[in-house]
Amino acid sequence: MEGLPILASPLLARASGIRHAFFTRQGGVSEGVYGSLNAGPGSGDDPARVAENRRRAAARLGGPEDRLLSAYQVHSPAALIVEAPWRGPRPEGDALVTAEPALALGALAADCAPVLIADPEARIVAAAHAGWRGALAGVVEAAIEAMTALGAAPARMLAAVGPCIGPDSYEVGLEFAARFEAAAAANARFFRAGQRPDKRLFDLPGYVLSRLAAAGVGQAEWIGCDTFAEEALFFSNRRAVHRGQSDYGRLLSAIALEP
């Protein structure tokens, strides 16, 4: 796994038979707002540059580009069980699950939380894209249920939340917080005062970790990287919006079973 710089979860790194990587924005060929490792086919970037970036990422994981899969993400709770590379357009969904060692599962994000999950004993892995909508709707639980259907056990699962917007950067309105508190009063603990009385700071990684714990996942961690605050390493949708930019790159997080 030589080449591109990556970040790793210490928890997943200790698991035998699992490869994973949280790629940064570094090491690719894209330019401008997409510079440089933009892995998002749905962005406005040159498709040839995106393809080369994904080829580099796949090589870093030890496989060909067509075995590195990511879905057409729609902020849903939909989890897809994957048995072979796509034949045609990417299917819609926000979590991918497999027991096939020839496949690498990817989640694309630029502030949303990528979640990589593994049951090393059952040899089943998942990658989920958990923005606030998907997380609130249950994408984490959907991924765990799909893994369980293949023979995994939540208590054996290891999960890592990758680079995402951090709790000191995610300022939201009162109506946003009210939506979470309406779903569960205990969700109030993921909000604290913002810079104005009508603002709150939301702890997205903490919320995702709470959903993993409630679903019975044995061990989970956030790797602690804030996409909004660390521009040299990460793309950020919110940062692009603040600057009036029309688009932004997508970060790739991926997991695979070793052959």
N, C-alpha and C positions, 0 to 999 in steps of 0.2 A: 504494500500500500504506500508506494513512494509518490511524490509529486506535489499536488496541491496542499496548501496548509489547511488543517482541519482542527476543530475542537472536538473533544470527546467527553463522554460521561464516565467518571471513575467507576460508577456502579455497573454500567454495561461493559466497560473495558475488562472487568474481572470475570465476566461470564464466558465460559468456554463455548466455542462453536459459533460465535456471533461476531459479525463485522458491523460497524456503524460509523457514521461521520456526521458532524454538524459542520457543513461547509460555510466559509465566510464569503465575502464578496471578492476576495483576492484570488488571483491566479488565472483569470479568464481572459477573453479576447474582446468583450463588449466595450463600448465607449459611451461617453457622456453620462447621462443619469443611470445608465445600465452598467457602468464600469465597476468591476470587470467580469466577475463570474455570475452573470445573470442566467439562471436556470429555468426561467419561466416562459414556456411556449405561448402563454396567453398575453404576454407583454407586447409592447409595440416595437421591440427590438428586432434587428435583422435575424430572421429564422436561422440562417447559416451560422451566425455567431452563437445563438442559443444552442444549436446542435453541437457545435464544437465545445462549448462549455460543459454540456451534459456528457459528451464523450470523455472529456478530461475527468469529470467526476466519477463516471462509471469505471474508468481505468484505475482511479484512486481506490475504488472499492474492489477492484480485481475482476471486472467483468466487462462485456461489451455494452455499448450504448443501448441496444434494443432490449436489454434485460434490466435496465434501470427505469422503473415505472413510476409515474405520478398521474393522478387522476385530474379530471376537469373539476376543480374545487369550487363549491357553491355555498360554503358556510352552512352545511347541512349536518345532520347526525347519521348520514348514510355510510355504512361500512361495506366494503366489497371484498369477497374472498377471491384471491388471484391465483390461478394455476398455470398461466402461460402469458407470454408477452402479448400486448395489444395487437389485434389485427384490425386496423381501422382507427377511427377517431377515439380519443381517450374517453372512457365512460365518466359520468358524473358521480362524484362521491367525495368524502372528506376523510376517509380512513381506508387503508389497504391492509389486508391480512393474508399471509401465505405460510405454507409448510414446505414450499419448494426451494431447495438450496440454490437453484440456478437464477433466482430472481432477487433484485434489490428493490425495496419499496421506498418511495420518496414522498416527502411532504414539502410543499413550497410555502414560503411565508415571508412577510416583510413587516413584522410587528406581531402578527398572530403567533400562537405557541405551537411549534412542532413537537409532537410527542412520539417517541420511539419506545416500543414495548417488546419484551421477549420473554418467552418461557423456554429457557435453555434445555430443560429436561425433555419437554415435549417437542422441541425444535419447531417452534411456531413464533413468528414475529409479526409486528404491525407497525405502521407509520400513520399518524393522524395529524390533521391540520385543525387546530383548535383555536379559532378566533372566539370572541366573546359569544357570538351567536351560536356557533357550533358547540362550544363548551356548555352553554346554558341549555341547549337542546339535547345534549347527551351523546356527542360524538365519541367521547372517551369510553362511555359504557357500551356503545355499539361496537367499538373495536374489541373490547374485552369479551363481549358476548360472541362475536364471530370467532375469536381465538378459542374460546371455550367450546364452541361447536366443533372445532377441529381436534379437540383433545387437550387443550391447555387448561391449567388451573390457576385462577387468580392469585392464590397464595404463593405460587411459585414464580409469579411474574415479576420482572424488573422493568422499571419505566424511567425514562429521562425526559424532562421538558427542556427543550433546547433554547437557543437565543430568541427572545421575544421582548416586547416592550415591558420595561420594568415597573415596579410599583411606585417609583419616584417620578416616572415620566408620563403615566397614563391618566391624564386629567379628563374627567367626564362630568356631565351635568347631573342634576338631581334626579331627573326622570330616568336616566340610565341606572343609577343606584336603586331607584324604586322598583325597577323591573326585576332586579336580582332579589331584592328583599321580599317582593311579592311571591317569588318562586319558593323562597325559604328564608325565614326570619334570620337564621344563623348566618346568612350571606352578608349581613351587615358588617361582619368582622373583616371583610376584604376591602372595605372603604374607609378612608380617613379624610380629614379636612384638606381641601385644596387651597389655592391662593386667594380665592374669593368665597364668600358665603354660599354662593350658588354652584360651587364646584367641589368635586370629590376626586381623590386619587384612588385608582382601582388596582388591586394586586392580582393581575391575570395569572401569573405563574402559581401564586398561592392558591387561587381558586381551582386551577386545573389539578394541582396536587391534591386538593381536598376531594375532588371527584374521583381521582384514582384511589385514594384511601377508602372512600365510601364504597367503591366497587370491590374492595377486598384485595387490591394489588399488594403483594408482599413488601416490596421496597420501591421507593420512588424518590427522585431528586430533581431540582432545577439546577442547571449548570451555572446559572448566575450571570448571564450576559444580557445587557439591555440594548436592544437594537436601535432605539431612538437616541440613546446617549453616546454610542460608540460608532461614529460615522466611518472611521477608517476600516472597520471590520464588517459592518452590516448595512444592508438596505433597510429603509424605514418608510412605510407609507405615510405615517404621520409627519415625518420630517419633510417629505416631498410636498405634502399638502401645505404645510406651514410656509414653504418657499415658493409656492405657486407653480410647482413643476407638474407637468401633465401626466407623468408616469414615473415608474420606479422599477428597480430590479427585484427579482425574487431570489431568496436564499433557499438552498436545498439542504434538507436533512434526510438521511437515508440509513436503512438497516437491511442486513442480509444474513442468511445462514451460510456458514462455511460448508463447502462440499463434504 
